[in-house]
Amino acid sequence: MKTPSNEELFAFFRNLKHNPRAIMAIAACVFLLDAAFLLRGQLSQVVRLFSEARTLRNEYKNDVLDVKFGGTYKTRLETLKSEEAALEKQIPPEENVPALLETVSKYADVSSVKLTRIKPIPEVQSLTNTVVVSVAGKGETKIFREKIAISATAGFHQLGRFIAFLENAANFFDISSLEIRTDDRDYMHHVITMVIEVVVNKG
């Protein structure tokens, strides 16, 4: 294909002055080319913005989930701390055993159970009955069952009331053995021998 000379190009543009349709066609082509390049740039920018928006939405959702789970974790942690504090109150230290004996004596008195003997059984404090737990802020604590031997006289109704007091006490009382014998001198009352266990800690 022959390349037009400068004279031919000048003659072509001079003739355009007398051909307005050709001028409009050339202007339209130039406009379309410019528009194509402009739209291509704008389209890439829109795609980029949508991509960034999608990323931000995902990050926002993740942040919301993190906040939600963070709140749940905080609530659960506070609940566990409250439960731990409540359990700590239910498990008194070993030196509080005399006070626990007084509590048992009060339960017996309120239930009209006559105690003839109440004393701890020290030989049961063996390693097999000991559990080591970690208490927040206090380090390791040993928890074990202290056994208490009880001898008493009572009727079935009074004995049932006494046992109900033990089962609903603030501390962990458990009846490990119970023996009931008839009192030959008083058929309304019975001779009761029982061993109860209470959970205590030894720091």
C-alpha positions in Angstrom: 0.0 0.0 0.0 1.4 3.4 -1.1 2.0 6.0 1.7 0.5 9.4 0.7 2.8 12.3 0.4 2.5 15.5 2.4 1.0 17.4 -0.6 -1.7 14.7 -1.0 -2.5 14.9 2.7 -2.8 18.7 2.6 -5.0 18.5 -0.4 -7.2 15.9 1.4 -7.7 18.1 4.5 -8.4 21.2 2.3 -11.2 19.2 0.5 -12.7 18.3 3.9 -13.7 21.9 4.4 -16.3 21.4 1.6 -17.4 17.9 3.0 -19.0 18.3 6.5 -20.2 14.7 6.6 -16.6 13.4 6.3 -15.6 15.8 9.1 -18.4 14.5 11.3 -17.5 10.9 10.6 -13.8 11.5 11.5 -14.9 13.3 14.7 -17.1 10.4 15.6 -14.3 7.9 15.1 -12.0 10.0 17.3 -14.7 10.2 20.0 -15.3 6.5 20.0 -11.6 5.7 20.3 -11.3 8.2 23.2 -14.4 6.8 24.8 -13.1 3.2 24.5 -9.8 4.1 26.2 -11.6 6.1 28.9 -14.2 3.4 29.6 -11.5 0.8 29.7 -9.7 2.7 32.5 -13.0 3.4 34.3 -14.0 -0.2 34.1 -10.8 -1.4 35.5 -11.2 1.1 38.3 -14.7 -0.1 39.0 -13.6 -3.7 39.1 -10.8 -2.7 41.5 -13.3 -0.8 43.7 -15.7 -3.8 43.8 -12.9 -6.1 44.7 -11.8 -3.9 47.5 -15.4 -3.5 48.7 -15.8 -7.3 48.8 -12.6 -7.7 50.7 -13.7 -5.1 53.2 -17.1 -6.8 53.6 -15.4 -10.1 54.4 -13.0 -8.4 56.8 -16.0 -6.7 58.5 -17.8 -10.0 58.8 -14.7 -11.7 60.3 -14.3 -8.8 62.7 -17.9 -9.0 63.8 -17.5 -12.7 64.3 -14.3 -12.1 66.3 -16.1 -9.6 68.5 -19.1 -12.0 68.9 -16.9 -14.9 69.9 -14.8 -12.6 72.1 -17.9 -11.6 74.0 -19.0 -15.2 74.3 -15.5 -16.2 75.6 -15.5 -13.3 78.1 -19.0 -14.3 79.4 -18.0 -17.9 79.7 -14.8 -17.0 81.5 -16.7 -14.8 84.0 -19.2 -17.7 84.6 -16.3 -20.1 85.2 -14.7 -17.7 87.7 -18.0 -17.4 89.5 -18.4 -21.2 89.6 -14.9 -21.6 90.8 -15.4 -19.1 93.6 -18.7 -20.9 94.6 -16.9 -24.3 94.6 -14.0 -22.9 96.7 -16.5 -21.8 99.4 -18.0 -25.4 99.4 -14.6 -26.9 99.9 -13.3 -25.6 103.2 -9.6 -25.9 104.3 -8.6 -28.8 106.5 -8.3 -26.7 109.6 -12.0 -25.9 109.4 -12.9 -29.5 110.2 -13.8 -28.6 113.9 -16.3 -26.0 112.5 -17.8 -28.7 110.2 -18.3 -31.0 113.2 -20.2 -28.2 114.9 -22.4 -27.8 111.8 -23.2 -31.5 111.8 -24.0 -31.3 115.5 -26.4 -28.4 114.8 -28.1 -30.5 112.1 -28.5 -33.3 114.5 -29.9 -31.1 117.2 -32.5 -29.5 114.9 -33.5 -32.9 113.6 -33.9 -34.3 117.2 -31.1 -36.8 116.6 -29.1 -37.5 119.8 -25.4 -37.8 119.1 -23.4 -40.0 121.4 -20.1 -39.7 119.4 -18.8 -37.6 116.5 -15.1 -37.5 115.6 -12.9 -37.5 112.5 -11.2 -40.7 111.3 -7.6 -39.5 110.6 -6.3 -42.7 108.9 -8.2 -42.1 105.7 -6.1 -39.2 104.7 -4.2 -41.3 102.2 -2.7 -40.3 98.8 -5.2 -42.5 97.0 -8.0 -40.2 98.2 -6.2 -37.0 97.2 -6.8 -35.0 94.1 -4.5 -32.1 93.1 -6.2 -29.1 91.4 -4.9 -25.8 90.2 -6.8 -22.8 91.6 -6.4 -19.4 89.9 -4.1 -17.1 91.9 -3.4 -19.8 94.6 -1.4 -22.5 92.8 -1.9 -26.1 93.4 -4.3 -27.3 96.1 -4.9 -30.9 97.4 -8.5 -31.9 97.8 -9.4 -35.0 99.8 -12.3 -36.6 101.7 -12.3 -36.3 105.5 -14.3 -39.1 107.1 -16.3 -38.5 110.2 -17.6 -41.3 112.5 -21.0 -40.7 114.1 -23.0 -42.7 116.7 -26.5 -41.6 117.6 -30.0 -42.6 118.6 -33.1 -41.5 116.7 -36.3 -42.5 115.1 -36.6 -43.1 111.3 -38.3 -39.7 110.8 -35.6 -37.8 112.7 -32.9 -39.7 110.9 -34.4 -38.9 107.5 -34.5 -35.2 108.4 -30.9 -35.3 109.6 -29.8 -36.9 106.3 -31.7 -34.3 104.3 -29.8 -31.5 106.1 -26.5 -33.2 105.2 -27.4 -33.6 101.6 -28.5 -30.0 101.2 -25.6 -28.5 103.2 -23.4 -25.8 101.7 -20.4 -28.2 102.0 -20.0 -31.5 100.2 -21.2 -34.1 102.8 -21.7 -37.7 101.7 -22.8 -40.7 103.6 -20.4 -43.6 103.0 -21.9 -46.1 105.5 -25.0 -46.4 107.6 -26.0 -49.1 110.1 -29.3 -49.1 112.0 -30.0 -51.4 115.0 -33.1 -51.6 117.1 -32.8 -50.3 120.7 -34.1 -53.1 123.0 -34.8 -50.5 125.7 -36.7 -48.0 123.4 -38.6 -49.4 120.4 -39.3 -45.8 119.2 -35.6 -45.1 118.7 -32.8 -46.9 117.0 -29.0 -47.1 117.5 -27.4 -45.5 114.5 -23.8 -45.8 113.4 -22.8 -43.9 110.3 -19.7 -42.5 108.5 -20.0 -39.3 106.6 -17.4 -37.8 104.3 -16.8 -34.1 103.7 -14.5 -32.7 101.0 -11.8 -30.4 102.3 -8.7 -28.8 100.8 -5.1 -28.7 102.0 -3.1 -25.9 100.4 
